[in-house]
Amino acid sequence: MDEKNARERTEAEARNELLDMARGKTGAVPEHVLVDHVLAVTAGSNWPVRAEAMRAVLRRCAFGKRDRLHVAMRPPEDQPLGIYRTGRDGSSTRPYRTLIAGVQPLGTSCDCADFLRNSLGLCKHAMAALDDVYGRPRALRRAQAMQSTDGLPVRPTMLWDPIRPLRGPGDWLERIALHFGTSTEGARRLATVDRLFAAGSGPIRRLREAHADDAGARLRTIEALLRLVGAGRHSASPIVATEPAVPALLRAERERLHHLTVHALAPREIARAIATMRQKPYPYQLEGVQRFLREGRLLLADDMGLGKTAQAIAACHVLWEGERIRRGLLVVPASLKPQWLREWAAFTNVPIAAVDGSPGERLAAYRRTRSGYLLINYELLLRDFDAVSAWAPEVVVLDEAQRIKNWATKSAAYVKRLAPRYRLVLTGTPMENRIDELASIYDWVDSYALEPKWRLVPWHTTPVDGERAIGGARNLDTLRTRLAPTMLRRTRQEVLDQLPPRTDTIVPVDLTAAQAEEHDALIRPIASLLQRARRRPLMQAEFLKLMQLLTTQRIIANGLAQFRFGELWPALADRAPEPALIDSLSSPKLLELHELLDHIVLGQRRKAVVFSQWRRMLDLACWATRDLLARAGQRAVFFTGREGPARRTQNLVDLHDDPSVSVLFASDAGGVGLNLQKAASCCINIDLPWNPAVLEQRIGRIYRLGQKRPIDVYNLVTQNSIEARIATLVADKKALFSSLFDGSTDEVCFDRSGSFLTQLERIVEPVAVPEPEDADLQPEETPLARELEAIMAAADESADLPAAAAAPAPAKRHGMEGVASGTPVDVGQLFASLKVRTTADGGMAIEAPPEAAGTLASVFEGLARLLRMQNPQ
């Protein structure tokens, strides 16, 4: 036994083990016949491949029995080598033609899809026919006698070797050959195909050229071969004989090539369509668009942040403008639908509509949309599959296509039933854990590229524990070669010179059920307070309670691990951050951050600054990613209020100078005064501040004069939460406090349409609440209120500011006695009394009348305290 591979066997050992595997499972066909066949078709491989080939053959034996296949038509008794047809009990004859050309050694051919792809030289139909021959002793003896003469065809015959080579492109067309035959007439007729087949010394002539890179020349070759076998569009009779697999392969290839040549867009057509876009793709993105349009099918697996969505939209735009399609379907995760609509509107004016609502409303959308694009999520595709199929999209784009990486899921099954002319798949992680995940995704893009699938794992992975545990991958050059025609992946380093100075990417994160329950429980009390604010000015206690509720929702959107930090952290801190443990915390942002840092720090060898408003969230983030960094010899440092000045300074030095320091976790104390442009080129915002100016301050730490590299900004946004609505405000450059700080005018008027509370209403989910009774105008002390007060107190991370700034000033100093005792505060009237002017040195001054100064100071202090919430020391 070979020490390098515990599963390698000598020929004798391999044969004996395969015989044991096959015993009692092969029907009338003797086990040794199938075992010898498996050894022949796996020549040059290793034991894992041979064992898996045997299992694949036995599965086909079992499938035939399961489907109760029997021979429905056979050749005459004295001519058992020939064409068979099979059928199922109680059903009509199957449409497949199966040739039995030899019984020992086996020689079969079939025009079913399985035979054309499986590289076994067998299929369940061939097994049923062989079972029939071996079950009739007279027919078997006659077949053996026919095969033992010389086995050569009498007339010229086109043959195809069904076994794909272990290495190289493995183009099926290169395995087409022509056998002279034994008659002189055959040799004379062969002269008519000299231009297709190269001369040789023996009776076999190989195809001269497969033209793998020239669709037009390859199509002409296919058409000529179809005429030879009498299967062309206008063929009268075959010039040469053939086996069933050959016409099936040729017809399928003709259809594929016809699409590539007839529907191809000329370069000038593409350029003309691109010129009509609202926003033009970068050169490397245009290359992706052109590759997809040339092939008609593409797996776009570009590195994160390179604009796969933009390339997909550009491709859809060109197909529409070039009048190649009338209907297109985009299948995306539900949480990404709003983002897709925003990006679509930024790039193109091609019509698009999102499919949502009740079943009736969705059905009406399909019927109403006679042309244009529809945006749908995976769950609705399953529910509406019949309607989607009837709508007949001509192009389908799959985003986050790892949704179909598992063969057994309904999503994979339904997606693969779609058969559009154009197919574009987007994923930055086409293979996460196993090579069969890639095969499942690729099955819809190019179903032939990774065939035979039974051979993928044993040939392309290295077993370390028998046949189950995987220790590595091998023979990857072959995989790359076979994927190259319909897969495109560029890393950031490859296109660095083409990248824009700054790229902002929203990373949507789904709420868990537990998060949603906690988050939505606060909607009603928030709505109640806002409704009260419409009737009268809120008192200070009510206003602060409203801010507490909103901030608590934001904490929940970050994850329940932060929400319950005091309870969970003592048990978490010393435990390994296993994925299952992180997943149990209902804090999906931690998993998203883990994946981001894997791509950026480990994959792209870049340094990143990770921001959060809360030190507790940074502690959780550091814990969740520490093993990932440690495995690569990397570590993270902090820049928050918890570190003293000396430690902060040293951490910044390490980030700049120590190659092993790749991540800086920073709170908004690091939002100003830091120059990190020479250290990092990526900013990750775990949560978004309410004020876009604070967000820009964070990004400005790396996006500033002296930055030599394009930078990436990733904003983690929890969907269907308050955070997603805040993100919309930030994206529109409308912060909650933008009405206060407008540096473009000397004076600002705060009317109700731009008031703070009006903008709050934009981020609060609408909900109907009972009108408050007049007696309920005063804030009441409830268990919920007390609980929220405790939560907010625990979340106060004011230590990120100097101690003097963090401590609230006495109310008397600002004349706040009345406010502290519960005087109502009308925020709109308060702000309307202010004046903002630009000072001579370019600064800004806010002026308040004496009667409003104390109230304004109190409000600012309360808001500031809430906005700088950090962990207590």
NORKADA-V114579 format. One record per residue. RES is the residue in one letter. PSI is psi in degrees with one decimal (* if undefined). Layout:
res=RES psi=PSI
res=RES psi=PSI
//
This chain:
res=M psi=132.8
res=D psi=126.0
res=E psi=-27.0
res=K psi=-22.5
res=N psi=104.9
res=A psi=-13.3
res=R psi=1.3
res=E psi=147.3
res=R psi=153.9
res=T psi=167.2
res=E psi=-43.0
res=A psi=-43.2
res=E psi=-42.5
res=A psi=-43.8
res=R psi=-42.8
res=N psi=-41.3
res=E psi=-38.4
res=L psi=-37.6
res=L psi=-40.3
res=D psi=-39.2
res=M psi=-36.4
res=A psi=-14.8
res=R psi=125.1
res=G psi=9.2
res=K psi=7.1
res=T psi=8.9
res=G psi=-137.7
res=A psi=-17.4
res=V psi=124.8
res=P psi=144.6
res=E psi=-41.4
res=H psi=-28.5
res=V psi=-45.5
res=L psi=-37.5
res=V psi=-44.4
res=D psi=-35.4
res=H psi=-44.8
res=V psi=-43.4
res=L psi=-35.0
res=A psi=-43.5
res=V psi=-10.0
res=T psi=19.6
res=A psi=136.3
res=G psi=-0.9
res=S psi=-157.2
res=N psi=178.5
res=W psi=-44.6
res=P psi=-37.9
res=V psi=-43.6
res=R psi=-41.2
res=A psi=-41.4
res=E psi=-34.3
res=A psi=-41.0
res=M psi=-43.1
res=R psi=-40.0
res=A psi=-40.0
res=V psi=-42.9
res=L psi=-32.4
res=R psi=-37.2
res=R psi=-33.0
res=C psi=-45.3
res=A psi=-38.8
res=F psi=-40.5
res=G psi=-41.6
res=K psi=-41.3
res=R psi=-41.7
res=D psi=-0.3
res=R psi=47.8
res=L psi=140.4
res=H psi=162.7
res=V psi=121.6
res=A psi=-28.8
res=M psi=138.4
res=R psi=164.3
res=P psi=173.1
res=P psi=155.8
res=E psi=-35.2
res=D psi=-1.0
res=Q psi=61.9
res=P psi=-16.9
res=L psi=114.6
res=G psi=-156.4
res=I psi=131.9
res=Y psi=155.0
res=R psi=140.9
res=T psi=163.1
res=G psi=168.8
res=R psi=151.8
res=D psi=128.2
res=G psi=6.4
res=S psi=170.1
res=S psi=166.7
res=T psi=139.1
res=R psi=150.7
res=P psi=-3.0
res=Y psi=144.0
res=R psi=127.5
res=T psi=123.8
res=L psi=127.4
res=I psi=105.9
res=A psi=-10.6
res=G psi=145.9
res=V psi=-19.7
res=Q psi=99.9
res=P psi=160.1
res=L psi=142.8
res=G psi=110.6
res=T psi=161.6
res=S psi=144.7
res=C psi=150.4
res=D psi=16.0
res=C psi=156.3
res=A psi=-36.3
res=D psi=-45.5
res=F psi=-38.4
res=L psi=-18.6
res=R psi=-20.6
res=N psi=-7.4
res=S psi=34.7
res=L psi=-17.7
res=G psi=16.8
res=L psi=158.6
res=C psi=176.6
res=K psi=-29.7
res=H psi=-41.1
res=A psi=-38.3
res=M psi=-38.3
res=A psi=-40.2
res=A psi=-42.1
res=L psi=-40.0
res=D psi=-36.9
res=D psi=-44.7
res=V psi=-47.6
res=Y psi=-20.5
res=G psi=-6.8
res=R psi=99.2
res=P psi=-42.6
res=R psi=-44.3
res=A psi=-37.4
res=L psi=-44.5
res=R psi=-41.0
res=R psi=-40.9
res=A psi=-41.2
res=Q psi=-37.1
res=A psi=-42.7
res=M psi=-39.0
res=Q psi=-28.3
res=S psi=-12.8
res=T psi=-75.7
res=D psi=-16.3
res=G psi=10.7
res=L psi=141.4
res=P psi=148.3
res=V psi=-43.5
res=R psi=163.5
res=P psi=133.6
res=T psi=131.8
res=M psi=125.3
res=L psi=160.7
res=W psi=129.3
res=D psi=115.1
res=P psi=-6.1
res=I psi=111.3
res=R psi=134.8
res=P psi=154.2
res=L psi=-27.9
res=R psi=162.0
res=G psi=-176.6
res=P psi=-37.5
res=G psi=33.2
res=D psi=123.0
res=W psi=-31.4
res=L psi=-28.4
res=E psi=-14.9
res=R psi=8.5
res=I psi=135.3
res=A psi=163.1
res=L psi=125.4
res=H psi=131.3
res=F psi=-41.7
res=G psi=172.8
res=T psi=-8.0
res=S psi=151.1
res=T psi=-31.0
res=E psi=-38.6
res=G psi=-42.7
res=A psi=-36.7
res=R psi=-44.7
res=R psi=-26.0
res=L psi=-24.3
res=A psi=-22.2
res=T psi=-10.4
res=V psi=22.3
res=D psi=-31.9
res=R psi=-19.8
res=L psi=-35.4
res=F psi=135.7
res=A psi=147.1
res=A psi=150.0
res=G psi=171.3
res=S psi=-22.0
res=G psi=-166.6
res=P psi=-9.1
res=I psi=131.0
res=R psi=130.9
res=R psi=154.0
res=L psi=135.3
res=R psi=-48.6
res=E psi=130.5
res=A psi=-15.1
res=H psi=51.8
res=A psi=-27.1
res=D psi=10.3
res=D psi=96.7
res=A psi=-37.9
res=G psi=-48.4
res=A psi=-38.4
res=R psi=-39.9
res=L psi=-39.6
res=R psi=-38.3
res=T psi=-43.6
res=I psi=-45.1
res=E psi=-40.9
res=A psi=-40.7
res=L psi=-38.0
res=L psi=-38.8
res=R psi=-36.6
res=L psi=-38.2
res=V psi=9.7
res=G psi=24.6
res=A psi=12.9
res=G psi=173.8
res=R psi=-33.3
res=H psi=23.8
res=S psi=138.0
res=A psi=-53.3
res=S psi=154.4
res=P psi=141.2
res=I psi=-35.2
res=V psi=152.1
res=A psi=167.5
res=T psi=174.0
res=E psi=160.3
res=P psi=-33.2
res=A psi=-32.0
res=V psi=-52.6
res=P psi=-35.9
res=A psi=-44.7
res=L psi=-43.5
res=L psi=-41.1
res=R psi=-43.7
res=A psi=-40.2
res=E psi=-37.1
res=R psi=-42.4
res=E psi=-43.8
res=R psi=-46.1
res=L psi=-32.6
res=H psi=-41.5
res=H psi=-43.6
res=L psi=-33.0
res=T psi=-46.1
res=V psi=-40.0
res=H psi=6.6
res=A psi=143.4
res=L psi=130.0
res=A psi=152.7
res=P psi=-38.1
res=R psi=-30.6
res=E psi=-41.3
res=I psi=-46.3
res=A psi=-39.8
res=R psi=-41.2
res=A psi=-41.7
res=I psi=-34.9
res=A psi=-19.9
res=T psi=1.0
res=M psi=150.8
res=R psi=-32.5
res=Q psi=129.1
res=K psi=143.2
res=P psi=155.8
res=Y psi=162.5
res=P psi=-45.2
res=Y psi=-31.2
res=Q psi=-38.3
res=L psi=-36.4
res=E psi=-41.6
res=G psi=-41.7
res=V psi=-45.5
res=Q psi=-39.8
res=R psi=-44.4
res=F psi=-44.9
res=L psi=-31.1
res=R psi=-42.6
res=E psi=-27.9
res=G psi=-14.5
res=R psi=133.8
res=L psi=138.4
res=L psi=109.2
res=L psi=109.3
res=A psi=36.3
res=D psi=153.5
res=D psi=153.1
res=M psi=134.9
res=G psi=1.5
res=L psi=4.5
res=G psi=49.2
res=K psi=-37.8
res=T psi=-44.7
res=A psi=-39.7
res=Q psi=-39.0
res=A psi=-43.3
res=I psi=-41.7
res=A psi=-41.4
res=A psi=-43.0
res=C psi=-39.3
res=H psi=-46.5
res=V psi=-43.4
res=L psi=-38.5
res=W psi=-49.8
res=E psi=-31.9
res=G psi=2.5
res=E psi=36.7
res=R psi=-22.0
res=I psi=159.2
res=R psi=-24.5
res=R psi=135.5
res=G psi=149.6
res=L psi=131.3
res=L psi=119.6
res=V psi=115.3
res=V psi=160.7
res=P psi=146.5
res=A psi=-38.5
res=S psi=-15.9
res=L psi=-4.3
res=K psi=-46.7
res=P psi=-39.2
res=Q psi=-41.1
res=W psi=-42.8
res=L psi=-40.5
res=R psi=-46.5
res=E psi=-36.4
res=W psi=-47.7
res=A psi=-29.7
res=A psi=-25.7
res=F psi=-32.4
res=T psi=157.6
res=N psi=12.7
res=V psi=135.6
res=P psi=136.8
res=I psi=148.2
res=A psi=139.4
res=A psi=135.9
res=V psi=118.2
res=D psi=180.0
res=G psi=-163.6
res=S psi=165.8
res=P psi=-39.7
res=G psi=-41.2
res=E psi=-38.5
res=R psi=-42.4
res=L psi=-40.1
res=A psi=-35.4
res=A psi=-42.1
res=Y psi=-41.7
res=R psi=-35.3
res=R psi=-31.9
res=T psi=91.9
res=R psi=-24.8
res=S psi=158.1
res=G psi=-165.9
res=Y psi=145.2
res=L psi=140.9
res=L psi=122.9
res=I psi=153.3
res=N psi=165.4
res=Y psi=-38.9
res=E psi=-41.1
res=L psi=-28.7
res=L psi=-40.5
res=L psi=-44.1
res=R psi=-33.6
res=D psi=23.9
res=F psi=-42.2
res=D psi=-42.0
res=A psi=-40.1
res=V psi=-42.1
res=S psi=-41.4
res=A psi=-32.3
res=W psi=-25.4
res=A psi=66.0
res=P psi=142.8
res=E psi=-16.7
res=V psi=137.0
res=V psi=129.1
res=V psi=127.4
res=L psi=119.3
res=D psi=150.2
res=E psi=54.7
res=A psi=-2.3
res=Q psi=-8.8
res=R psi=-22.2
res=I psi=23.4
res=K psi=-17.5
res=N psi=117.6
res=W psi=-34.0
res=A psi=-11.0
res=T psi=154.3
res=K psi=-36.4
res=S psi=-47.0
res=A psi=-44.4
res=A psi=-43.6
res=Y psi=-41.0
res=V psi=-41.9
res=K psi=-8.9
res=R psi=-13.5
res=L psi=137.0
res=A psi=60.7
res=P psi=163.2
res=R psi=-40.3
res=Y psi=135.9
res=R psi=118.7
res=L psi=124.5
res=V psi=129.1
res=L psi=126.3
res=T psi=135.1
res=G psi=-8.8
res=T psi=70.8
res=P psi=-22.9
res=M psi=111.3
res=E psi=-44.6
res=N psi=-41.5
res=R psi=151.1
res=I psi=-24.9
res=D psi=-16.8
res=E psi=-44.2
res=L psi=-41.4
res=A psi=-38.2
res=S psi=-44.8
res=I psi=-43.8
res=Y psi=-19.9
res=D psi=-30.5
res=W psi=-24.9
res=V psi=-54.6
res=D psi=93.7
res=S psi=-13.7
res=Y psi=-22.8
res=A psi=-43.7
res=L psi=14.0
res=E psi=148.3
res=P psi=138.4
res=K psi=-27.9
res=W psi=-21.3
res=R psi=-9.6
res=L psi=-56.1
res=V psi=-50.0
res=P psi=-27.9
res=W psi=-29.1
res=H psi=4.1
res=T psi=160.0
res=T psi=113.4
res=P psi=145.0
res=V psi=-12.1
res=D psi=86.4
res=G psi=-119.5
res=E psi=0.9
res=R psi=-60.2
res=A psi=138.4
res=I psi=126.6
res=G psi=-10.4
res=G psi=-173.5
res=A psi=154.5
res=R psi=170.8
res=N psi=39.3
res=L psi=-25.0
res=D psi=-38.9
res=T psi=-43.1
res=L psi=-45.9
res=R psi=-42.3
res=T psi=-41.6
res=R psi=-25.0
res=L psi=-23.0
res=A psi=-42.8
res=P psi=-30.4
res=T psi=23.7
res=M psi=135.6
res=L psi=123.4
res=R psi=125.6
res=R psi=138.3
res=T psi=164.7
res=R psi=-38.3
res=Q psi=-32.7
res=E psi=-29.3
res=V psi=23.9
res=L psi=-39.2
res=D psi=-12.1
res=Q psi=-9.9
res=L psi=147.3
res=P psi=161.2
res=P psi=-33.2
res=R psi=134.1
res=T psi=122.4
res=D psi=128.0
res=T psi=127.5
res=I psi=126.8
res=V psi=100.6
res=P psi=139.7
res=V psi=130.5
res=D psi=143.7
res=L psi=140.2
res=T psi=166.5
res=A psi=-39.6
res=A psi=-40.6
res=Q psi=-47.2
res=A psi=-38.7
res=E psi=-46.8
res=E psi=-42.7
res=H psi=-48.3
res=D psi=-20.0
res=A psi=-20.0
res=L psi=-6.2
res=I psi=-45.3
res=R psi=-48.2
res=P psi=-33.7
res=I psi=-47.0
res=A psi=-36.0
res=S psi=-43.6
res=L psi=-39.0
res=L psi=-38.5
res=Q psi=-38.8
res=R psi=-37.9
res=A psi=-26.1
res=R psi=-26.1
res=R psi=-31.0
res=R psi=162.6
res=P psi=140.3
res=L psi=143.1
res=M psi=161.9
res=Q psi=-42.1
res=A psi=-38.0
res=E psi=-41.1
res=F psi=-44.4
res=L psi=-35.9
res=K psi=-40.6
res=L psi=-44.3
res=M psi=-35.7
res=Q psi=-44.6
res=L psi=-43.3
res=L psi=-41.0
res=T psi=-36.1
res=T psi=-39.6
res=Q psi=-39.9
res=R psi=-40.1
res=I psi=-42.3
res=I psi=-38.6
res=A psi=-30.8
res=N psi=-30.7
res=G psi=152.1
res=L psi=-18.4
res=A psi=-36.7
res=Q psi=-40.5
res=F psi=-36.6
res=R psi=34.6
res=F psi=-48.6
res=G psi=-32.8
res=E psi=-37.8
res=L psi=-34.4
res=W psi=-41.7
res=P psi=-33.9
res=A psi=-24.4
res=L psi=-37.1
res=A psi=-37.8
res=D psi=4.2
res=R psi=150.9
res=A psi=136.3
res=P psi=66.0
res=E psi=146.3
res=P psi=-39.4
res=A psi=-36.9
res=L psi=-46.0
res=I psi=-42.6
res=D psi=-30.7
res=S psi=-9.1
res=L psi=-1.3
res=S psi=46.6
res=S psi=68.6
res=P psi=-17.1
res=K psi=-30.2
res=L psi=-38.6
res=L psi=-39.4
res=E psi=-41.8
res=L psi=-39.0
res=H psi=-45.4
res=E psi=-40.5
res=L psi=-48.5
res=L psi=-31.1
res=D psi=-45.5
res=H psi=-47.5
res=I psi=-52.1
res=V psi=-48.4
res=L psi=-44.3
res=G psi=-41.4
res=Q psi=-4.8
res=R psi=45.9
res=R psi=163.0
res=K psi=147.9
res=A psi=148.3
res=V psi=124.7
res=V psi=119.5
res=F psi=144.8
res=S psi=150.4
res=Q psi=-21.6
res=W psi=128.3
res=R psi=-33.8
res=R psi=-40.3
res=M psi=-35.7
res=L psi=-38.4
res=D psi=-44.4
res=L psi=-40.1
res=A psi=-42.3
res=C psi=-43.7
res=W psi=-44.2
res=A psi=-21.7
res=T psi=1.6
res=R psi=-39.4
res=D psi=-38.3
res=L psi=-47.5
res=L psi=-41.2
res=A psi=-37.7
res=R psi=-25.7
res=A psi=10.6
res=G psi=27.0
res=Q psi=163.1
res=R psi=169.8
res=A psi=156.2
res=V psi=166.6
res=F psi=153.1
res=F psi=87.1
res=T psi=-177.9
res=G psi=-14.0
res=R psi=-27.1
res=E psi=141.5
res=G psi=167.9
res=P psi=-41.5
res=A psi=-43.3
res=R psi=-40.9
res=R psi=-46.9
res=T psi=-44.4
res=Q psi=-38.6
res=N psi=-37.7
res=L psi=-38.7
res=V psi=-44.2
res=D psi=-39.6
res=L psi=-38.4
res=H psi=-40.2
res=D psi=-20.3
res=D psi=114.6
res=P psi=-20.8
res=S psi=-8.9
res=V psi=112.4
res=S psi=-9.4
res=V psi=134.3
res=L psi=117.5
res=F psi=119.7
res=A psi=141.1
res=S psi=-176.4
res=D psi=-3.6
res=A psi=-25.7
res=G psi=10.1
res=G psi=-17.3
res=V psi=153.6
res=G psi=2.4
res=L psi=137.6
res=N psi=102.2
res=L psi=14.2
res=Q psi=-21.7
res=K psi=-4.5
res=A psi=-42.3
res=A psi=157.4
res=S psi=18.3
res=C psi=135.3
res=C psi=126.4
res=I psi=121.6
res=N psi=106.6
res=I psi=-36.1
res=D psi=157.6
res=L psi=133.3
res=P psi=157.4
res=W psi=-30.7
res=N psi=120.4
res=P psi=-23.2
res=A psi=-37.5
res=V psi=-39.3
res=L psi=-44.1
res=E psi=-31.7
res=Q psi=-41.5
res=R psi=-52.9
res=I psi=-32.8
res=G psi=-11.2
res=R psi=-29.6
res=I psi=-21.7
res=Y psi=81.5
res=R psi=172.5
res=L psi=130.8
res=G psi=-12.9
res=Q psi=121.2
res=K psi=-8.7
res=R psi=151.7
res=P psi=143.6
res=I psi=156.4
res=D psi=137.4
res=V psi=122.7
res=Y psi=122.4
res=N psi=114.3
res=L psi=120.1
res=V psi=120.4
res=T psi=122.7
res=Q psi=156.6
res=N psi=38.3
res=S psi=174.6
res=I psi=-31.6
res=E psi=-38.0
res=A psi=-36.2
res=R psi=-33.8
res=I psi=-41.0
res=A psi=-36.4
res=T psi=-42.8
res=L psi=-43.6
res=V psi=-42.8
res=A psi=-33.7
res=D psi=4.4
res=K psi=34.9
res=K psi=87.3
res=A psi=163.0
res=L psi=-24.7
res=F psi=18.4
res=S psi=-25.5
res=S psi=-17.2
res=L psi=-42.0
res=F psi=91.4
res=D psi=100.6
res=G psi=2.1
res=S psi=-8.9
res=T psi=158.1
res=D psi=-21.5
res=E psi=140.1
res=V psi=133.7
res=C psi=124.0
res=F psi=96.2
res=D psi=175.4
res=R psi=-30.6
res=S psi=-24.4
res=G psi=16.1
res=S psi=162.9
res=F psi=-46.4
res=L psi=-34.0
res=T psi=-40.4
res=Q psi=-31.2
res=L psi=-39.1
res=E psi=-26.6
res=R psi=-23.4
res=I psi=-1.0
res=V psi=130.3
res=E psi=126.6
res=P psi=135.0
res=V psi=139.8
res=A psi=128.7
res=V psi=152.2
res=P psi=146.0
res=E psi=132.8
res=P psi=142.8
res=E psi=153.1
res=D psi=-32.8
res=A psi=-11.8
res=D psi=23.4
res=L psi=-24.8
res=Q psi=140.9
res=P psi=136.4
res=E psi=153.0
res=E psi=105.5
res=T psi=163.8
res=P psi=-38.9
res=L psi=-43.3
res=A psi=-44.2
res=R psi=-39.6
res=E psi=-41.7
res=L psi=-37.8
res=E psi=-42.3
res=A psi=-40.4
res=I psi=-45.9
res=M psi=-36.0
res=A psi=-40.6
res=A psi=-25.6
res=A psi=-4.3
res=D psi=112.2
res=E psi=47.4
res=S psi=-11.3
res=A psi=-6.3
res=D psi=-5.6
res=L psi=160.3
res=P psi=148.1
res=A psi=-39.0
res=A psi=-38.5
res=A psi=-29.0
res=A psi=-28.3
res=A psi=130.3
res=P psi=140.7
res=A psi=152.9
res=P psi=143.5
res=A psi=-35.3
res=K psi=-34.5
res=R psi=-30.6
res=H psi=14.1
res=G psi=44.7
res=M psi=12.3
res=E psi=-43.9
res=G psi=-41.1
res=V psi=-44.2
res=A psi=-27.1
res=S psi=0.4
res=G psi=18.8
res=T psi=133.6
res=P psi=143.0
res=V psi=114.7
res=D psi=100.3
res=V psi=-38.8
res=G psi=-47.4
res=Q psi=-38.0
res=L psi=-51.3
res=F psi=-29.9
res=A psi=-22.5
res=S psi=-3.4
res=L psi=156.5
res=K psi=138.7
res=V psi=127.6
res=R psi=154.8
res=T psi=132.8
res=T psi=168.3
res=A psi=-31.8
res=D psi=12.1
res=G psi=0.1
res=G psi=-166.5
res=M psi=140.5
res=A psi=136.9
res=I psi=124.3
res=E psi=133.1
res=A psi=142.3
res=P psi=157.9
res=P psi=-38.5
res=E psi=-17.2
res=A psi=-11.5
res=A psi=-46.6
res=G psi=-44.0
res=T psi=-42.7
res=L psi=-43.8
res=A psi=-40.0
res=S psi=-43.9
res=V psi=-44.4
res=F psi=-40.5
res=E psi=-43.6
res=G psi=-43.6
res=L psi=-42.5
res=A psi=-41.7
res=R psi=-41.7
res=L psi=-33.5
res=L psi=-13.3
res=R psi=34.0
res=M psi=123.7
res=Q psi=172.8
res=N psi=144.1
res=P psi=153.3
res=Q psi=*
//
